[in-house]
Amino acid sequence: MSPVRQATPGTARVCPHCKAKILESASVCPVCRHHLRFDPNATERRPTFSPLRVEGTIRHPSVGEAWEYTVMLSIRNDRGEEVVRQVVGVGALQPDEQRTFTLSVDVFAPDNKT
């Protein structure tokens, strides 16, 4: 019997340190990396696989006015209905500045240790 409480898959909670919305099953916050509870079996839960990873860079030319940007995230279900839509970050690029953005989806499959 495991001392770690089993959560319903997909249930979320708020990290008490950084206030990010994270999976209830996480013993380490993926955002701030603070430990949330003692888990003798793992120091940090690693994804089983990452089916999607996209990275892109934008560079402002060395002349002109600042560019503003918004990073928007939208998740749709199998019927095409939007489940989540939120602004992840905003900012500005001054001339000759660059930003690199990375999006990854990590999947955590259950351990089948019995």
DONUBA-389377 format. One line per 3 residues: number of its first residue (from 1); their letters; for each residue x, z, y of C-alpha. Coordinates in steps of 0.25 Angstrom, whole numbers, m for minus. Layout:
<sites>
NUM) a) X Z Y | ...
</sites>
This chain:
<sites>
1) msp) 0 0 0 | 5 m4 14 | 6 6 25
4) vrq) 3 m5 35 | m11 m7 38 | m16 m21 34
7) atp) m22 m29 46 | m33 m40 45 | m25 m53 46
10) gta) m25 m58 61 | m29 m44 67 | m22 m42 80
13) rvc) m18 m30 88 | m10 m27 101 | 4 m24 101
16) phc) 6 m10 107 | 19 m14 113 | 17 m28 120
19) kak) 2 m29 119 | 2 m42 111 | m9 m46 101
22) ile) m2 m46 88 | m6 m46 73 | m10 m32 68
25) sas) m2 m34 56 | 11 m35 64 | 21 m23 63
28) vcp) 30 m29 74 | 24 m36 87 | 28 m50 87
31) vcr) 28 m50 102 | 36 m38 106 | 42 m35 92
34) hhl) 39 m20 93 | 35 m13 80 | 21 m10 78
37) rfd) 21 m2 66 | 30 2 54 | 30 m8 43
40) pna) 40 m4 32 | 39 m19 26 | 43 m27 38
43) ter) 50 m25 52 | 43 m37 58 | 32 m46 51
46) rpt) 38 m60 50 | 28 m72 50 | 26 m79 36
49) fsp) 28 m92 43 | 26 m99 57 | 18 m112 55
52) lrv) 19 m115 70 | 30 m114 80 | 31 m123 93
55) egt) 41 m122 104 | 42 m129 117 | 50 m129 130
58) irh) 46 m132 144 | 56 m134 155 | 53 m135 169
61) psv) 61 m146 176 | 72 m141 186 | 63 m145 198
64) gea) 49 m143 202 | 40 m131 203 | 37 m120 193
67) wey) 28 m123 181 | 18 m113 176 | 15 m112 161
70) tvm) 5 m106 152 | 7 m103 137 | m7 m104 131
73) lsi) m10 m101 116 | m23 m106 109 | m26 m103 95
76) rnd) m38 m111 88 | m44 m108 74 | m47 m119 63
79) rge) m60 m123 70 | m52 m126 83 | m58 m114 91
82) evv) m49 m107 100 | m46 m93 95 | m36 m88 105
85) rqv) m31 m94 119 | m22 m86 127 | m11 m88 137
88) vgv) 2 m83 131 | 11 m84 143 | 13 m90 157
91) gal) 24 m93 166 | 32 m103 175 | 44 m112 173
94) qpd) 53 m113 185 | 61 m126 187 | 71 m128 176
97) eqr) 65 m116 167 | 61 m118 153 | 52 m111 143
100) tft) 51 m112 128 | 38 m108 121 | 36 m105 107
103) lsv) 23 m104 99 | 23 m99 85 | 13 m96 75
106) dvf) 17 m85 64 | 9 m83 52 | 10 m70 44
109) apd) 5 m71 30 | 2 m58 22 | 13 m52 13
112) nkt) 9 m54 m1 | 17 m42 m6 | 9 m35 m16
</sites>
